[in-house]
Amino acid sequence: MPTAIELAEQFQASLVGEASLAFHGLAPLELAQAEQISFLSNPLYRQQASNSSAGALIVSRADLDFLQANPGTHSAKRVYFVAKNPYATFARMAQYFAKLSNPIYVPGIHPSAVVDPTAVIPSSCHIGPFVQIGPSVTLGERVVVLGNTSISRKSTIASDALIYPNVSIYSDTSIGERCIIHSGAVIGADGFGFAPDFSATGGEWVKIPQTGGVTIGNDVEIGASTTIDRGAMSDTVIGSGTKIDNQVQIAHNVIVGNGCVIAGCAAISGSTKIGNFCIIGGAANFAGHLTIADRTTVSGNTSIIRSINEPGQHYTGVYPSMPHNAWEKNAAILRGLDKIRQRLRLLDRDRKTES
């Protein structure tokens, strides 16, 4: 088990307390025990932290001052990791302990896997059962590809990526280092591109070949059952450090910047460009061919139909929930707003004429 001083040095935190104490993991404030670490990032939980049985706490300097001034039952032997950003330090420390406890994937190719002879697979990779790897696929060092995943021709996956079971990676997809792709994700399916050709007597939707690919940067995480479509002629691009939740739809030729977070069931239509460090709430949706400025926040269930050009703005377009009979009354008023506006204009015109 790592000691307090080893953890403090690794995660650049100031240590207050016994340096030789060892810890085996993290836990919530109310459950943590003497050999576990918890964290405090919200002052609302200061009293709970004071009373916690945790052997160590990750705290800010201000929270440390409070806890030392208001000691709890278990405070005497407690260790404190003082960090500028306790929540981020907790996340990094949690990654460290997760790696200690997660299964180690033994390098090698399972006998049931089907690997094209032209694929390049280093000996450090783990290829699970019933995996299919197509022609001219290239994997980096220590890539893990778990069961029933398919990787099609000319795709590349860089070092230390983890691909969970039942992922479909279409051709000409490029995935960066340390990416994590969860089960059921589909990367590189055809974009939804059709040209209308109709007349008075009938017609058809003519499919536009989707000949671009998908480029995914380093340290990207893609949630379960998320779909990222390939570009029509150029690539769909996901920037480094972006985190995408489950069941998100990203259409063809979308460009998502670096360091974005996109929550579940969001949908981004074709050729929209999302800036860097944007935050997109669950079930938010974007029309096509928009440009969204850096550091934009979009609340859940919000529809964005116009470009956002000023960085750092927060947009919300959710109508608050209410009892159904109240909603019906308000909806009736909304339907009549145009008539009300016309009446107000007429009244204003008459008032000006009289004056």
Secondary structure, 3 states (H helix, E strand, C coil): CCEHHHHHHHCCCEEECCCCCECCEECCCCCCCCCEEEECCCHHHHHHHHHCCCCEEEECHHHHHHHHHCCCCCCCCCEEEECCCHHHHHHHHHHHHHHHHCCCCCCEECCCCEECCCCECCCCCEECCCCEECCCCEECCCCEECCCCEECCCCEECCCCEECCCCEECCCEEECCCCEECCCCEEEECCCCEEEEEECCEEEEEECCCCCCEEECCCCEECCCCEEECCCCCCEEECCCCEECCCCEECCCCEECCCCEECCCCEECCCCEECCCCEECCCCEECCCCEECCCCEECCCCEECCCECCCCCEECCCCCCCCHHHHHHHHHHHHCHHHHHHHHHHHHHHHHHHC
